Every structure is written in structure tokens, then in C-alpha cells.
Amino acid sequence: MAQSALETTRGEKSVCWNLGGIKATAAELHTYYPTREVLSRARADQAIAASMPSASCKLAPDDDGGGLAHVIFEPDHPMCRFRAYETLADSARDYLGLLVRRYPAAIQRARGGDAGGFVVELRRGGYFTGSLVDYERDVGEIFDELREPCLFVAAELRDALARLGFDDVPAFQRAAGLKDDDVVGPKTRAAIRARLGSE
């Protein structure tokens, strides 16, 4: 889930239900959208030269001229062809199926709770082209956030709120200076923990 959240900017950029930023062949149902890739300098130079005169790919403004090139591909370039799905369920099946078929070592690492190892195995298999360090950090942060066990099940939540003198979550959130949205997310859990710890 953490890797899918990173690939889709937490669902904000899940175009046509593509949960994993999975590229498509011309024969597959697909859509086009801009992408940024990290390539060897030689491969980037070839891609840029091949895209002339349309300039459908170019160096990113923040490219540092080092050994790896940061390249932005415009939607008319084949690198921007991504799989499209009719339903979220279709995408989830394809995404998980792809991971199981092509990246079994990554799946083993994920099953063991090793987010860093999962990312290393994805990179080894060619899933992404960006910085291993950045990708591992970003997936790891999301993984840690998602992995944090739910503080309470419903009965425990009611008991904790009652011990703190509240009848419901929104009342506690208002007293804690939080948005009273009735969602027990990270901020609300942290506030409950802090109050319980100070009892």
C-alpha cells in the first residue's frame, strides 16, 4: 500500500485507476500523462535526440548534469503511456499480480515488514528509475504511517474516551484543538495517547 500511495501521490494522481504507475504497451488499454524518469545520461541524450523536433522530452529544470539525468516526458511520448483500468478492482488485481509475478523477492520482503528491502528488490527488478535513497525514504515513511497499529478498536476507544471524560470523538477533538471530523487518524490517536499518558 505504501508504494502505491507514493506512486499515486496518495491517490491524487491515480489516472484511470492506475495504482502503481504501471506502464502500458500500445496493445493494452492505456492513457497518456506526463512523467519524470531518471535515466543514464547516455539514454537520456538518445531519448531527447529521438524526440526532436517535437521536444516531447527534455531535461528537468533541476537536473544537476551528473551521471544520471532527470528527464521530463510530455504526453505524446511513448514513455508516458500508462495502463488504464475500467475499475479500481481491475487495477488492484493487475498491480498485485504484477508484483507477485515479476517481483517475488520484493513481495517476500514486504511480507516480512521490510519496506526498505521491498524497495531495493523493486529497483533491482527495474520497477522504478528514480533515486533508490529517495524512493526508499518516501515509501518507508508512508509504510511506517500505515503500519502504526490502530490505537483502539471500538470498545477500547469508548473506554479511553470515557476515562478522559468524553462521550464521543468529536467532543474530544474539539477539546484537544483538533478538527472535529470524527476520524481517529494519527493526530487524534497521538492526542488520546498523550492525555492517557498524563492521567
C-alpha positions, 0 to 999 in steps of 0.5 A: 500500500505504501508504494502505491500511495507514493506512486499515486501521490496518495491517490491524487494522481491515480489516472484511470485507476492506475495504482502503481504507475504501471506502464502500458504497451500500445496493445493494452488499454492505456492513457497518456500523462506526463512523467519524470524518469531518471535515466543514464545520461547516455539514454537520456541524450538518445531519448531527447535526440529521438524526440526532436523536433517535437521536444516531447522530452527534455531535461528537468529544470533541476537536473544537476548534469551528473551521471544520471539525468532527470528527464521530463516526458510530455504526453505524446511520448511513448514513455508516458503511456500508462495502463488504464483500468475500467475499475479500481478492482481491475487495477488492484488485481493487475498491480498485485499480480504484477508484483507477485509475478515479476517481483517475488523477492520484493513481495517476500520482503514486504511480507516480512515488514521490510519496506526498505528491502521491498524497495531495493528488490523493486529497483533491482527488478527495474520497477522504478528509475528514480533515486533508490535513497529517495524512493526508499525514504518516501515509501518507508515513511508512508509504510511506517504511517500505515503500519502504526497499529490502530490505537483502539478498536471500538470498545477500547476507544469508548473506554479511553474516551470515557476515562478522559471524560468524553462521550464521543470523538468529536467532543474530544477533538474539539477539546484537544484543538483538533478538527472535529471530523470524527476520524481517529487518524494519527493526530487524534490517536497521538492526542488520546495517547498523550492525555492517557499518558498524563492521567 
